[in-house]
């Protein structure tokens, strides 16, 4: 089996014939709203997607723009269909399935769907940094404790090797839950002090 470097070296003296970049960014706005921006850029496409989520991570508004596409017929119809995605819960299981149900494959755009899928996955990962900020300085979990808590999540459990339910460790989970309980008590005390001022 070839090592990564030896496979990569195969491209060293060859002309690239195609390249694609999909970039996702996420922003926390006022009132708990989230903005996700995604761009797909390749040799044939330059497309953008903007998704506004409410505080429950449901699509409130979604729109797109196609600055460069191979076929003029693709420019409007796939983007007009995006509004039908309002209300879909991005963090709920089956969210991408609902996208496919609301925008049939032959009516949409495979590249817009690819962008939506990348956006949903980026929001999933990014949501943890938003939630984690609440606990900064109060909760200190090691990587394994954090992973064991993730195994309890219906959203994360059995989604990949790291969150395979068979890797659950009750002892580590109990230690993590004790730390969470202590952190919750600290947060309550901090809020009580703030309220007393």
C-alpha positions, 0 to 999 in steps of 0.5 A: 500500500502506498504512503500518502507522500508517495501518492501525492508525489505522483502529481509533482510533475504533472499539470493539474486538470481540475481543482475544486474548493468548497469553503464554509464559514459560520458566524454567531449573530444577535438573538442566537441567530447563526449565519453560514456562508459557503462558496464553491469555486472550481474550473466551471463554477463560482457559486455562493450560498447564504443560510440564516438559522434561528436559535434552534438551528432551523433554516430561517432564510436561504439564498444563493448566487451563481457568478459562473456556471457552465449552462445558462439554464442553471442560473435561476431555477435551482436558486428559486427552489432554495426557499422551500428549505425554510424550517428544516432543522440543520442539526436534526437527523434526516435534515439532508433527506428533507432537502432531497424531498423538497428539491427533487434531484431533476429540479435542483443542482447537484453542486448546490446540493453539495454546498448544502451538505457541506454547510450542514456538516460545517454547522454541525461542527461549528455549533460545538464551538458556540456551545463550548464558549458558554463553558469557557473557564468553568468546565475542563474536560479532557478529549476522552471525557468530551468524546464520551459525552458525545456518545450520549448525543443522539445527533453524534452517536454512531455517526463515525468511528470516534462516536461508535457506541461500542466504544462507550466507557462508563467510568470515563462518562461518569467522571465527565458527568461529575465535571459537568455537574460541578460546572453547572453549579459554578455557572448558577453561582456566577449567575446568582452573583450577577443577579445580586449586583 
